[in-house]
Every structure is written in C-alpha cells, then in structure tokens.
Amino acid sequence: MSARLEGGGTRLAVLEESDSVLAGTSLGLEEASNPRLLAEISRATEAEALLFLSLDSAWSSLDVVVLDLHSGESVLRAAARPQGEAFASPAEVSDAAAEALAGLFRNKPRAAPGDPSEEIPVP
C-alpha cells in the first residue's frame, strides 16, 4: 500500500522509523484522543495526519480512519469490503485501503516533493 500511495504523490512516514519515544508502541484510536500523543507524532514525523487501518480477522472488512494531528478530529472514516466473502490477498487489502484514501486527496492541490503536508504516519 505504501508504494501505491507514494506513487500517487502521498508521502508516508512510518512511526517506527521516526525519532520518537513512540516508535515501537502499538497505537489505537483510543490512545489517539490524547493531544500530547498527537503532538509527539506530529513533531517526530512532521506529518499532518495519522492513518489507522483495521482489518478484521476473517479479512472480510477493512476500516480506514485518518485523524488530523493538529485538531485530533477525524478527516476520513471509510469501510472497504471485498468483492467476495474475504479479501484474497494483502495486495487486494492494500488496493481497497488506497481507494478509500483516494477521496481524501482528490481535491487537494499537490504539494512539492518532500513537503510534510503530504505525509501520513503509519503507526
């Protein structure tokens, strides 16, 4: 999924690879309601948004949530379902997630390469 999003001009930052005390911790939506946590992620990644992906154990449902790191507000909530009973592969899950995220970027002007406004950290 990273390659597909980056190919479309979106820069991703992996929290694990950042200079953050949070690297290596598991984050969920509940923890993301903490303004100090959001500020630390923003500082460490220079990102504007935080992406959460949740795939159920049967691979039959994918939830996508994007939070604004400055306000903590949700800027996107989407669900993706496979064409059959379950997603057939990780690539199909990635395609579904990228499609759900595409709406977030459709009307946004392109930033220059390396502009942190195009960066979404992945916990």
N, CA and C atoms as a LAMMPS dump frame, in Angstrom:
ITEM: TIMESTEP
0
ITEM: NUMBER OF ATOMS
369
ITEM: BOX BOUNDS ff ff ff
-5.0000000000000000e+02 5.0000000000000000e+02
-5.0000000000000000e+02 5.0000000000000000e+02
-5.0000000000000000e+02 5.0000000000000000e+02
ITEM: ATOMS id mol type element x y z
1 1 1 N 0.817 -1.178 0
2 1 2 C 0 0 0
3 1 3 C 0.868 1.251 0
4 2 1 N 1.969 1.211 0.722
5 2 2 C 2.858 2.367 0.764
6 2 3 C 3.306 2.768 -0.63
7 3 1 N 3.721 1.784 -1.416
8 3 2 C 4.194 2.083 -2.775
9 3 3 C 3.087 2.701 -3.623
10 4 1 N 1.88 2.182 -3.509
11 4 2 C 0.77 2.721 -4.308
12 4 3 C 0.467 4.167 -3.917
13 5 1 N 0.419 4.456 -2.619
14 5 2 C 0.133 5.815 -2.175
15 5 3 C 1.27 6.773 -2.53
16 6 1 N 2.499 6.325 -2.328
17 6 2 C 3.622 7.182 -2.66
18 6 3 C 3.721 7.408 -4.166
19 7 1 N 3.34 6.411 -4.963
20 7 2 C 3.311 6.571 -6.41
21 7 3 C 2.307 7.619 -6.849
22 8 1 N 1.281 7.827 -6.046
23 8 2 C 0.274 8.843 -6.326
24 8 3 C 0.625 10.207 -5.757
25 9 1 N 1.803 10.33 -5.154
26 9 2 C 2.252 11.621 -4.665
27 9 3 C 2.081 11.844 -3.173
28 10 1 N 1.61 10.864 -2.438
29 10 2 C 1.442 10.995 -0.993
30 10 3 C 2.68 10.463 -0.31
31 11 1 N 3.25 11.241 0.579
32 11 2 C 4.436 10.806 1.31
33 11 3 C 4.004 10.182 2.626
34 12 1 N 4.522 9.029 2.93
35 12 2 C 4.207 8.326 4.175
36 12 3 C 5.418 8.327 5.081
37 13 1 N 5.162 8.404 6.373
38 13 2 C 6.223 8.273 7.364
39 13 3 C 5.8 7.158 8.298
40 14 1 N 6.678 6.242 8.528
41 14 2 C 6.394 5.135 9.43
42 14 3 C 6.881 5.549 10.814
43 15 1 N 5.981 5.541 11.769
44 15 2 C 6.32 5.966 13.123
45 15 3 C 7.488 5.162 13.682
46 16 1 N 7.553 3.881 13.341
47 16 2 C 8.654 3.015 13.796
48 16 3 C 10.018 3.548 13.352
49 17 1 N 10.056 4.239 12.227
50 17 2 C 11.323 4.711 11.666
51 17 3 C 11.615 6.157 12.047
52 18 1 N 10.771 6.751 12.876
53 18 2 C 10.947 8.155 13.248
54 18 3 C 11.756 8.281 14.535
55 19 1 N 12.162 9.494 14.803
56 19 2 C 12.868 9.803 16.045
57 19 3 C 11.816 10.15 17.091
58 20 1 N 11.18 9.125 17.636
59 20 2 C 10.097 9.344 18.576
60 20 3 C 10.149 8.332 19.71
61 21 1 N 9.731 8.77 20.879
62 21 2 C 9.62 7.853 22.01
63 21 3 C 8.501 6.857 21.771
64 22 1 N 7.641 7.116 20.784
65 22 2 C 6.513 6.24 20.471
66 22 3 C 6.874 5.119 19.504
67 23 1 N 8.042 5.195 18.889
68 23 2 C 8.445 4.159 17.946
69 23 3 C 8.418 2.809 18.643
70 24 1 N 7.741 1.864 18.025
71 24 2 C 7.661 0.526 18.575
72 24 3 C 6.455 0.284 19.461
73 25 1 N 5.67 1.316 19.72
74 25 2 C 4.47 1.128 20.533
75 25 3 C 3.267 0.899 19.631
76 26 1 N 2.304 0.198 20.157
77 26 2 C 1.068 -0.058 19.418
78 26 3 C 0.071 1.041 19.764
79 27 1 N -0.427 1.718 18.751
80 27 2 C -1.372 2.813 18.962
81 27 3 C -2.728 2.44 18.4
82 28 1 N -3.766 2.855 19.087
83 28 2 C -5.13 2.663 18.611
84 28 3 C -5.864 3.985 18.633
85 29 1 N -7.092 3.971 18.148
86 29 2 C -7.883 5.194 18.111
87 29 3 C -8.107 5.779 19.5
88 30 1 N -8.265 4.929 20.489
89 30 2 C -8.492 5.427 21.854
90 30 3 C -7.294 6.238 22.337
91 31 1 N -6.093 5.731 22.118
92 31 2 C -4.888 6.454 22.522
93 31 3 C -4.721 7.745 21.725
94 32 1 N -5.188 7.746 20.511
95 32 2 C -5.016 8.905 19.634
96 32 3 C -5.889 10.091 20.047
97 33 1 N -6.715 9.93 21.065
98 33 2 C -7.503 11.062 21.55
99 33 3 C -6.677 11.948 22.484
100 34 1 N -5.46 11.536 22.781
101 34 2 C -4.577 12.281 23.667
102 34 3 C -3.823 13.355 22.864
103 35 1 N -4.071 14.638 23.138
104 35 2 C -3.4 15.713 22.391
105 35 3 C -1.877 15.667 22.486
106 36 1 N -1.341 15.231 23.627
107 36 2 C 0.122 15.144 23.767
108 36 3 C 0.696 14.084 22.843
109 37 1 N -0.012 12.975 22.72
110 37 2 C 0.414 11.907 21.817
111 37 3 C 0.403 12.407 20.373
112 38 1 N -0.659 13.09 19.986
113 38 2 C -0.748 13.618 18.62
114 38 3 C 0.36 14.635 18.355
115 39 1 N 0.65 15.479 19.337
116 39 2 C 1.725 16.462 19.18
117 39 3 C 3.079 15.775 19.019
118 40 1 N 3.313 14.697 19.756
119 40 2 C 4.581 13.959 19.637
120 40 3 C 4.699 13.325 18.256
121 41 1 N 3.626 12.754 17.754
122 41 2 C 3.658 12.154 16.413
123 41 3 C 3.933 13.232 15.368
124 42 1 N 3.263 14.364 15.496
125 42 2 C 3.475 15.463 14.558
126 42 3 C 4.923 15.947 14.595
127 43 1 N 5.476 16.096 15.793
128 43 2 C 6.864 16.542 15.937
129 43 3 C 7.83 15.547 15.311
130 44 1 N 7.608 14.269 15.585
131 44 2 C 8.541 13.234 15.138
132 44 3 C 8.481 12.981 13.64
133 45 1 N 7.318 13.179 13.046
134 45 2 C 7.148 12.83 11.633
135 45 3 C 6.942 14.028 10.713
136 46 1 N 6.672 15.206 11.304
137 46 2 C 6.34 16.408 10.538
138 46 3 C 5.111 16.192 9.667
139 47 1 N 4.241 15.302 10.091
140 47 2 C 3.037 14.969 9.328
141 47 3 C 1.858 15.81 9.795
142 48 1 N 0.813 15.793 8.997
143 48 2 C -0.416 16.491 9.334
144 48 3 C -1.548 15.543 9.695
145 49 1 N -1.405 14.262 9.348
146 49 2 C -2.491 13.316 9.575
147 49 3 C -1.927 11.969 10.023
148 50 1 N -2.791 11.214 10.69
149 50 2 C -2.418 9.894 11.198
150 50 3 C -3.407 8.876 10.64
151 51 1 N -2.893 7.81 10.068
152 51 2 C -3.701 6.787 9.413
153 51 3 C -3.809 5.542 10.281
154 52 1 N -5.05 5.067 10.455
155 52 2 C -5.308 3.801 11.138
156 52 3 C -6.014 2.873 10.165
157 53 1 N -5.509 1.663 10.028
158 53 2 C -6.148 0.625 9.227
159 53 3 C -6.483 -0.536 10.152
160 54 1 N -7.689 -1.054 10.022
161 54 2 C -8.11 -2.17 10.857
162 54 3 C -8.781 -3.219 9.978
163 55 1 N -8.154 -4.379 9.889
164 55 2 C -8.668 -5.487 9.09
165 55 3 C -9.18 -6.561 10.037
166 56 1 N -10.43 -6.971 9.861
167 56 2 C -10.965 -7.999 10.762
168 56 3 C -10.275 -9.335 10.504
169 57 1 N -10.368 -10.236 11.455
170 57 2 C -9.63 -11.498 11.386
171 57 3 C -10.055 -12.4 10.229
172 58 1 N -11.265 -12.225 9.729
173 58 2 C -11.744 -13.028 8.592
174 58 3 C -11.397 -12.383 7.248
175 59 1 N -10.728 -11.234 7.266
176 59 2 C -10.365 -10.482 6.064
177 59 3 C -11.609 -10.081 5.272
178 60 1 N -12.716 -9.848 5.95
179 60 2 C -13.953 -9.508 5.248
180 60 3 C -14.34 -8.038 5.39
181 61 1 N -13.574 -7.275 6.155
182 61 2 C -13.893 -5.868 6.362
183 61 3 C -12.63 -5.094 6.724
184 62 1 N -12.463 -3.946 6.1
185 62 2 C -11.331 -3.065 6.362
186 62 3 C -11.88 -1.703 6.756
187 63 1 N -11.462 -1.198 7.904
188 63 2 C -11.842 0.145 8.332
189 63 3 C -10.641 1.055 8.193
190 64 1 N -10.882 2.256 7.664
191 64 2 C -9.843 3.249 7.44
192 64 3 C -10.25 4.521 8.174
193 65 1 N -9.357 5.023 9.022
194 65 2 C -9.606 6.269 9.752
195 65 3 C -8.365 7.137 9.615
196 66 1 N -8.58 8.415 9.275
197 66 2 C -7.489 9.376 9.207
198 66 3 C -7.824 10.511 10.167
199 67 1 N -6.892 10.796 11.082
200 67 2 C -7.063 11.872 12.055
201 67 3 C -6.141 13.033 11.725
202 68 1 N -6.648 14.242 11.866
203 68 2 C -5.837 15.445 11.751
204 68 3 C -4.978 15.524 13.011
205 69 1 N -3.664 15.605 12.86
206 69 2 C -2.78 15.601 14.025
207 69 3 C -2.856 16.887 14.838
208 70 1 N -3.304 17.968 14.239
209 70 2 C -3.354 19.239 14.96
210 70 3 C -4.635 19.371 15.776
211 71 1 N -5.748 18.94 15.224
212 71 2 C -7.022 19.078 15.932
213 71 3 C -7.482 17.794 16.602
214 72 1 N -6.974 16.654 16.164
215 72 2 C -7.427 15.37 16.674
216 72 3 C -8.732 14.907 16.048
217 73 1 N -9.274 15.71 15.149
218 73 2 C -10.548 15.388 14.502
219 73 3 C -10.355 14.368 13.384
220 74 1 N -11.376 13.573 13.175
221 74 2 C -11.376 12.616 12.073
222 74 3 C -11.63 13.36 10.768
223 75 1 N -10.742 13.166 9.78
224 75 2 C -10.946 13.784 8.473
225 75 3 C -11.428 12.768 7.451
226 76 1 N -11.352 11.489 7.81
227 76 2 C -11.863 10.432 6.934
228 76 3 C -12.172 9.2 7.763
229 77 1 N -13.336 8.657 7.529
230 77 2 C -13.734 7.345 8.073
231 77 3 C -14.366 6.601 6.915
232 78 1 N -13.817 5.448 6.607
233 78 2 C -14.327 4.666 5.483
234 78 3 C -14.215 3.188 5.807
235 79 1 N -15.07 2.421 5.174
236 79 2 C -15.01 0.968 5.295
237 79 3 C -14.909 0.397 3.893
238 80 1 N -14.142 -0.646 3.756
239 80 2 C -13.99 -1.316 2.46
240 80 3 C -14.35 -2.783 2.643
241 81 1 N -15.025 -3.303 1.663
242 81 2 C -15.427 -4.711 1.686
243 81 3 C -14.898 -5.385 0.42
244 82 1 N -14.553 -6.653 0.525
245 82 2 C -14.078 -7.375 -0.663
246 82 3 C -15.242 -7.675 -1.6
247 83 1 N -14.921 -8.015 -2.834
248 83 2 C -15.976 -8.377 -3.787
249 83 3 C -16.584 -9.727 -3.433
250 84 1 N -15.788 -10.612 -2.881
251 84 2 C -16.292 -11.915 -2.436
252 84 3 C -16.498 -11.894 -0.933
253 85 1 N -16.362 -13.062 -0.325
254 85 2 C -16.547 -13.159 1.117
255 85 3 C -15.383 -12.575 1.909
256 86 1 N -14.18 -12.62 1.33
257 86 2 C -13 -12.124 2.025
258 86 3 C -12.001 -11.583 1.01
259 87 1 N -11.135 -10.682 1.473
260 87 2 C -10.057 -10.211 0.625
261 87 3 C -9.168 -11.413 0.302
262 88 1 N -8.725 -11.505 -0.94
263 88 2 C -7.965 -12.667 -1.394
264 88 3 C -6.48 -12.589 -1.061
265 89 1 N -5.955 -11.368 -0.872
266 89 2 C -4.514 -11.223 -0.667
267 89 3 C -4.212 -9.883 0
268 90 1 N -2.994 -9.747 0.533
269 90 2 C -2.602 -8.446 1.069
270 90 3 C -2.666 -7.345 0.001
271 91 1 N -2.37 -7.689 -1.238
272 91 2 C -2.433 -6.701 -2.316
273 91 3 C -3.862 -6.193 -2.506
274 92 1 N -4.839 -7.072 -2.382
275 92 2 C -6.241 -6.653 -2.515
276 92 3 C -6.644 -5.75 -1.348
277 93 1 N -6.159 -6.047 -0.157
278 93 2 C -6.417 -5.19 1.002
279 93 3 C -5.789 -3.819 0.773
280 94 1 N -4.553 -3.799 0.289
281 94 2 C -3.862 -2.542 0.004
282 94 3 C -4.605 -1.714 -1.031
283 95 1 N -5.083 -2.371 -2.071
284 95 2 C -5.844 -1.662 -3.104
285 95 3 C -7.104 -1.046 -2.516
286 96 1 N -7.795 -1.786 -1.657
287 96 2 C -9.022 -1.285 -1.037
288 96 3 C -8.719 -0.092 -0.126
289 97 1 N -7.637 -0.177 0.638
290 97 2 C -7.256 0.923 1.518
291 97 3 C -6.866 2.155 0.706
292 98 1 N -6.087 1.957 -0.346
293 98 2 C -5.678 3.077 -1.192
294 98 3 C -6.884 3.737 -1.847
295 99 1 N -7.853 2.945 -2.267
296 99 2 C -9.069 3.506 -2.866
297 99 3 C -9.855 4.31 -1.838
298 100 1 N -9.941 3.806 -0.609
299 100 2 C -10.64 4.54 0.444
300 100 3 C -9.945 5.866 0.74
301 101 1 N -8.629 5.866 0.704
302 101 2 C -7.861 7.081 0.972
303 101 3 C -7.855 8.053 -0.202
304 102 1 N -8.124 7.565 -1.396
305 102 2 C -8.057 8.413 -2.591
306 102 3 C -8.977 9.619 -2.486
307 103 1 N -10.131 9.455 -1.887
308 103 2 C -11.063 10.563 -1.746
309 103 3 C -10.506 11.707 -0.927
310 104 1 N -9.609 11.412 -0.022
311 104 2 C -9.001 12.431 0.817
312 104 3 C -8.096 13.36 0.008
313 105 1 N -7.514 12.839 -1.062
314 105 2 C -6.528 13.598 -1.828
315 105 3 C -7.046 14.11 -3.168
316 106 1 N -8.248 13.711 -3.575
317 106 2 C -8.745 14.081 -4.899
318 106 3 C -8.818 15.579 -5.127
319 107 1 N -9.286 16.33 -4.153
320 107 2 C -9.472 17.766 -4.332
321 107 3 C -8.375 18.599 -3.684
322 108 1 N -7.352 17.95 -3.202
323 108 2 C -6.267 18.664 -2.548
324 108 3 C -5.176 18.989 -3.565
325 109 1 N -4.703 20.242 -3.597
326 109 2 C -3.611 20.565 -4.523
327 109 3 C -2.349 19.801 -4.152
328 110 1 N -1.582 19.459 -5.157
329 110 2 C -0.338 18.711 -4.951
330 110 3 C 0.697 19.591 -4.276
331 111 1 N 1.38 19.039 -3.297
332 111 2 C 2.482 19.73 -2.64
333 111 3 C 3.772 19.353 -3.35
334 112 1 N 4.779 20.155 -3.105
335 112 2 C 6.087 19.866 -3.681
336 112 3 C 6.641 18.596 -3.04
337 113 1 N 7.451 17.827 -3.783
338 113 2 C 8.054 16.625 -3.188
339 113 3 C 8.798 16.982 -1.906
340 114 1 N 8.598 16.176 -0.886
341 114 2 C 9.241 16.414 0.392
342 114 3 C 8.464 17.329 1.313
343 115 1 N 7.366 17.906 0.842
344 115 2 C 6.524 18.768 1.667
345 115 3 C 5.853 17.909 2.731
346 116 1 N 6.055 18.203 4.019
347 116 2 C 5.475 17.359 5.069
348 116 3 C 3.954 17.365 5.088
349 117 1 N 3.307 18.278 4.406
350 117 2 C 1.836 18.282 4.401
351 117 3 C 1.264 17.096 3.65
352 118 1 N 2.095 16.412 2.876
353 118 2 C 1.626 15.245 2.148
354 118 3 C 1.958 13.954 2.866
355 119 1 N 2.349 14.045 4.123
356 119 2 C 2.849 12.889 4.837
357 119 3 C 1.82 12.358 5.823
358 120 1 N 1.603 11.054 5.83
359 120 2 C 0.717 10.398 6.771
360 120 3 C 1.534 9.342 7.505
361 121 1 N 1.702 9.493 8.83
362 121 2 C 2.43 8.45 9.544
363 121 3 C 1.584 7.21 9.725
364 122 1 N 2.193 6.085 9.635
365 122 2 C 1.516 4.812 9.818
366 122 3 C 2.014 4.222 11.136
367 123 1 N 1.116 4.06 12.116
368 123 2 C 1.569 3.528 13.412
369 123 3 C 2.032 2.108 13.318
